[in-house]
Amino acid sequence: MCNDYRLRVDAATIGDTFAELKITLRFPEGVPNIQPRDDIRITDTAPIVRAVPDDPRSADLVQRRWSWPAPNRKPVYNFRSEGREFASGRCLILTDGFYEFTPPADPAKKVKDKWLFTRPDEPLFCVAGIWRSVPELGEAFTMLTMEPGPDVAPYHHRQIAVLDRGDWASWLDPAVSAREVLRPLAAGSLRVERVG
């Protein structure tokens, strides 16, 4: 499953993208210094967008840790979405690409092949996530997963829940059923390239 993703987009571009969707971004902790990163990994801090209670057209951009510890102490960085509604704690995880890894095409190689998935013509997209507060860490987030769509299936038997841009506001609204929003993208929605 996804344990590495990319974000090269700055805070101004993020703000403009949400403004186009008529979602007002607030920065309750100040405008974050979002540095371009090719690799955001488990336990790293990264930006998420979450709903503002009682204000469906506003959302807060904050930076939080990716993953919280499970009872066995392993990090919960992906969370199965099937059969769940997520009545609270929904968030959007900002990215411009995510990675999957496959066994090397060349059996002599020891390192797995690394594949980058991006959205054609979209400099920024969002993954459905949830956040929670945990005593030992404070607030942290995880990515939701689902059955793979046609673009991801050749590379992995699961995929993270990439949202269509028109569904971002719906995901932030817990009154909207998760089943209406969490669905695989159509074939050709993701561009795939080998990067390592």
N, C-alpha and C positions, 0 to 999 in steps of 0.2 A: 504494500500500500504506500501511499504518498508519504514520504518522510523527508522531502526536500522540495522547496519551491522557490520562485524568483519574484522579486519586485524591484523594478528599476524606475518606477514612476514617482515623481515628487508630490509633495502635499498640495501644491497649487493645482496640478493636473487632476488629482483626486477630487479636490473641491469643485473644480469646473465640471467634472464628469457627473458628480451627484447633483449639481445645480441644473444640468441639462434634464435630469429626471425629476426636477422640482422637489428634491430632498435637500433640506438645509443642513449642512454639516456644522456641528458645534465642536469646539475644542476645549473641553472642560479642564484639561490639564495643560493648556497652552498648545500652540501649533507645534506638532512634533517635528523633530529634525529627522526626516526619513532619508537615509542614505541609500543610494542604489545598491542592491545586493543580488548577486547571481545565485546565492545559496542561503536560504533560510531553513535552518534545521531544527529538529526537536529540541526543546528547552530554550531556543532563541526567543527574544522579544521581537514582536512584529505588530504592525497596525491592524486593528479591527474596527468595524463600524457596528454600533449597536443602537437599538431603538431608545428614544426618549419616552418615558412613561407619559401617557395622556397627550402626546403630541405626535401624531402619525406622520407628519411631514418633516420631522426633524430627526437627526441621529447624531450620536457622539462618536468622534474618532478618538480612540485611545490606543496606547501600545501595551500589549500584554504578552505573557509567556505562552509559547505554544506547547501544550501538554500539561497535564496534572498527573500525580502518581495514583495508580490503582492500588487496591489493598495489598497486592503482591509487590508493590513498589515500582513496577514497570510503568513507563510513561503512557498515558492515554492520549495519543496524538491523532488517532482516527477512531470514529465512533459510528457503528452501524445505524442507519436511519430507518430501515424497514420496520413497519409496525409501530412507529412512535410518532407522536404529534409535536413534541417540544413546545409546551405551553408557556415556557419562560426560558430566558437565557439565549435567545437566538442572536446570532451575529453574522456579519459578512466579513470574510477573510479576503483582504485585498491582494491581488497577484497579477502578474502579466505572463506567468508561465509556471507549470509544475512538471516534475520529473517522475518517470517510472524507470525501473531498471530490469533488464532481462539477462539471462545467461549469455555469455559472449558468443557471437556468431562463429568466431574462430576458437575452436576447442583448446588451442595452445595458449590462449590468453587466460590470465587468472582474474582479470578485472571485468565486472559486468558491463554491458553496454548501457549507456545512459541516454534516455529519450526525453526531449523537451516537447511539451504540449502547450500551444498558444492558441489564441482566438484570432483568426484572420481579420484584419481591419479593426481590431479593438485593442488599443494600447493598455487597457486595464479591464480585468473582469473579477468576478467575486465567486468564492466558494462558500456554500452554506456551512455555518459552524454553530457551535454553542459555547457559551462561557459559563464559568461558575467560580465561586470563591472557595478556596481550600485553605484550611487553617495554617498549614506550613508554608504556603507560597503566596497567598493573596489571590488575586484573580488570574485565571488562565483560560485558554480556549483550546478547542479541538475541532478537527475537520470531520464533517459527516461523509459517510460513504454509502454507496449503492451498487446495484448491478452495473456492469460496464456498458456504455453505449458502443456503437459500432466503431468509433475511432480509437477507443481504448482497449476493447476486447482482444485484439491481437497481441497486446503487451501485458495485460494483467486481468485476473478474474474478478476484480473489484475496481471501483474508481471513486474519486472524491466527487462530491455533488456540486458540479459547476452550474451556476445559475445563468439563465438568459437575463440580459440587462433589464428587460421589462418585468422581471420577477424580484428584483432586489427589494423594492418597497414591500411587496407581499411577504417575502421571507421575514422581514423585520416585524410584521404584524402577526402576533400569535393567534389572532382570530381567524387567520387564513389557514386552512388545513395544509399540513406539510405535504400530503399526497397531491395537492394541486400544484405544488411548486417543485418538489423534488422528483425529477424525471430525467432520464438520459437525453443528451442532446442529439439532434439529427446527424446523420452521417455527413461528414465534411465540415462540421462546426469547429473542429479542432485541427490545427496544423501540427504535424509530427515531424521532428527531425532528430537525427542522432547527434548528440553533442559530446559524447565521451565513450 
